Amino acid sequence: MKRRIKHVTVLGSGIMGSGIAAHFANIGVEVLLLDIVPFELTEAEQKKGLTKEDKTVRNRIATENFVKLQKASPALLYSPKFADRITVGNFDDDLEKIKKTDWIIEVVVERLDIKKSVYEKIEQHRKPGTLVSSNTSGIPIHFLIEGRSDDFKKYFAGTHFFNPVRYLPLLEIIPTPETDPEIVKFYMEYGAKFLGKATVEAKDTPAFIANRIGVFSMMNLLHEVKNLGLNVSDIDKLTGPVIGRPKSATFRTADVVGLDTLVMVANGVRQSGAEANDFNDVFKLPDYIQKMMDNKWLGSKTEQGFYKKVKNAEGKSEIQGLNLDTFEYELQGKSDFPTLELTKSIDKPIDRFKVLVGGKDKAGELYRKSLGALFAYISHKVPEISDELYKIDDAMRAGFGWENGPFEIWDAIGVQKGIELAKEAGYEVSDWVKNVETFYKVNEDGQSIYFDKNSGNYNNIPGQESFIILDNIRKNKTLWSNSGSSIQDLGDGIINFEIHSKMNSLGGEVLDGLNRAIDLAEKDYDGLVIGNQGANFSVGANLAMILMMAIDQDWDDLNMAIAYFQKSMMRVRYSSIPVVVAPHGMTLGGGCEMTMHADRVVAAAETYIGLVETGVGVIPGGGGTKEMALRVSREFHADDVKNNRLRDMFMNIAMGKVATSAYEAYDMGILENHKDIVVVNKNRQIAEAKKVAKLTAELGYTQPIQQKVKVLGRDALGMFLVGTDQMLTGKYISEHDKLIADKLANVLVGGNLSEPTVVTEQYLLNLERETFLQLCGERKTLERIQFMLTKGKPLRN
């Protein structure tokens, strides 16, 4: 029997409970969010004459957290309107409603007695067969089900989300021995397919997988910082993006998470008795950590931790770091590490590790010690916390934002070299590692396989049938490539065009590749996907190229370059094969224009997309302005609708508005409900795009005919000019901003036409290109572009 999740009840409306509620609402599930009844009236409630029996009072805690949920930044909801899917209440009045829910998720305070009392109440109302899970991060799961009914135990598991729930993709599933295996399978599949999570089945061990490994790594660095005579900003510089970790690195992460949380996990592991002595010492708190705890310097929540924002002598705010010897906050200058200089030409973090561990300075010493300890530690965690090593890597990538998991890093350095580093750091690796050649391989089908400790063989990583991993197929499936792009055969008559220029910007080499991909698809294949698996889809056109041409006044060449860009986007729309674009992450400017010209779009939910060209002093010149005029014209039925829709579109472009999710892109008219779809799990995106391209072809794709566009001419233009005049008079915009806005409006209305007129797409493209070139001739525009490229430093004389 298929299990459908239509309604979820979340018990506990704090940060985690609200985040979980928001994410279920994001995927279309109705949510009941409950919390306790307040013990006392607030002063405001007393002044209103309310009593403890009033519903607003009884629901106050859940209501207040629901309001915070809607105001959260970064946003927890894909779209503000999704808040309508959440209803609030309280445990005393509304718990009986769980009779009609499909899944109960407990997210109350981390105390075993309180959780067990909540479960006692759940059993009074819960319908047999209803899923129940706990988001606990520290309490052993088997303790939670003591005294519960057999049916409760059968459907119960730990479901450990990571905060913020929308943005961190890890979901650890922790079953008990009594959890039905089919229910475990359901949790795993639902988390991956519907919630878009990297679901990892974890054993019921202290801190599960990600926190166990992540906190060990952090605690090891907390010890090494003083051993090596480094400061907190040194460690963060060495353990951030340079090695594929988040910008918050180590100490800033501790501040964001909360030092008390880090200490709770570390103490929990140490006191559990699960660690051998040599590793247990790593979880022992350094003296300075205990002193910070005593001072309540817990990080962001107390406005000071390892870092603190202070006013300097000039009255300006600056971030100072904690001197761990003097316990004073000070501006910690930039440290230079020769080892880092050696990696500047290496693009991928995974390829830097061999160089980093060979460094002769303190940076190299830190990498050797910290990685050696980490490699030894993870070798002993298989099979203690996981029977399969790939789960550890999955958990660290998804839960801690590591670009590469620890076993992947070990592979990159070399298994034997990693064993040597562990010995140098004073540790021994587990015996099972000593005869391993490599932890991962790629088989002939382009799938990753991992070394299985139990069998001694290499096994497939489950779930890969739903993925296409470009890194794995690039070697054997690449049909063509140049410096900025490549074409891969995805099989079944579909090919993929991948951008891999710097920041995935769209320069001449990428456009050449795009046209070659369309040519190849039209000749020999059924469809084309445009997708990549970098951090972002594309940040837009190559601004450096535009700036150089404009500075040198190569107007003919610049005109030809913009015309080529427009022609390439029109080929995305008007080719004889279906073209499916798969945007994700930052999809700005030209990346947005490419997306808008696709036959179909398969967007990742976390897509931040928009036409942002006005920010550098121009208008969208690759067909974006034309396309928005075309889309608005389809809605021209009544005068008020005409002006309102056109005004909305104008404001979005003029202000460079970026959708904060794919769902918001629907509201902005960038994605279209009738043809574009959203996938929550980014790992499935290329595979889903391939399916859409293949299905579109099989249904009988016919090359579209170019469309006519109704534009409104002078009447609508006058409306915009009056508005920009008022904005300038009110000093909301500059003269240059007004110039850009007026020229944008001129293109959107079709130019100086005396009445509403039907024009061709090419007419609008010509007008768009002419306007783009005019703005490139403006000194203020060149200054903006130069500033964007060089952060204020002169690009050239």
Salt bridges, closest charged atoms under 4 A:
GLU40 OE1 - LYS52 NZ 3.95
GLU43 OE2 - LYS47 NZ 3.57
GLU45 OE2 - ARG60 NE 2.85
GLU53 OE1 - ARG58 NH1 3.87
ASP92 OD2 - ARG58 NH2 3.99
ASP93 OD2 - LYS55 NZ 3.65
ASP93 OD2 - ARG58 NE 2.65
ASP94 OD1 - LYS55 NZ 3.77
ASP94 OD1 - LYS97 NZ 2.98
GLU106 OE2 - LYS115 NZ 2.42
GLU110 OE1 - LYS115 NZ 3.12
ASP113 OD2 - ARG111 NH2 2.57
GLU120 OE1 - ARG148 NH2 2.74
GLU123 OE2 - ARG148 NE 3.05
GLU146 OE1 - LYS116 NZ 3.11
ASP151 OD2 - ARG126 NH2 2.76
GLU172 OE1 - HIS160 ND1 2.85
ASP180 OD2 - LYS154 NZ 3.89
ASP204 OD2 - HIS142 ND1 2.82
ASP260 OD1 - LYS301 NZ 2.99
GLU275 OE2 - ARG212 NE 2.87
GLU275 OE1 - LYS381 NZ 2.97
ASP325 OD1 - LYS226 NZ 3.26
GLU341 OE1 - LYS344 NZ 3.31
GLU365 OE2 - LYS369 NZ 3.57
GLU384 OE2 - ARG212 NH2 2.71
GLU384 OE1 - LYS381 NZ 2.66
ASP387 OD1 - LYS203 NZ 2.88
GLU388 OE1 - LYS391 NZ 2.94
ASP394 OD1 - ARG397 NH2 2.39
GLU408 OE1 - ARG397 NH1 2.92
GLU428 OE1 - LYS434 NZ 3.76
ASP431 OD1 - LYS434 NZ 3.29
GLU437 OE1 - LYS441 NZ 3.93
ASP471 OD1 - ARG474 NH1 2.65
ASP492 OD2 - LYS690 NZ 2.93
GLU498 OE2 - ARG474 NH2 2.84
ASP519 OD1 - ARG571 NH2 2.93
GLU522 OE1 - ARG571 NH2 3.05
ASP524 OD2 - LYS523 NZ 3.49
ASP552 OD1 - ARG796 NH2 3.58
GLU606 OE2 - ARG166 NE 2.68
GLU627 OE2 - ARG573 NH2 2.95
GLU627 OE1 - HIS597 NE2 3.85
GLU627 OE1 - LYS626 NZ 3.00
GLU627 OE2 - ARG631 NE 3.08
GLU635 OE1 - ARG645 NE 2.75
ASP639 OD1 - LYS642 NZ 3.54
ASP648 OD2 - ARG645 NH1 3.84
GLU664 OE2 - LYS657 NZ 3.93
ASP667 OD1 - LYS81 NZ 3.02
GLU672 OE1 - ARG631 NH2 3.81
GLU672 OE2 - ARG634 NH1 2.76
GLU672 OE1 - LYS675 NZ 3.95
ASP676 OD1 - LYS675 NZ 2.93
GLU688 OE2 - LYS691 NZ 3.28
GLU698 OE2 - LYS694 NZ 3.09
ASP725 OD1 - LYS738 NZ 3.10
ASP737 OD1 - ARG784 NH2 2.53
ASP742 OD2 - LYS738 NZ 2.60
GLU761 OE1 - LYS626 NZ 2.84
GLU783 OE2 - ARG779 NH1 2.40
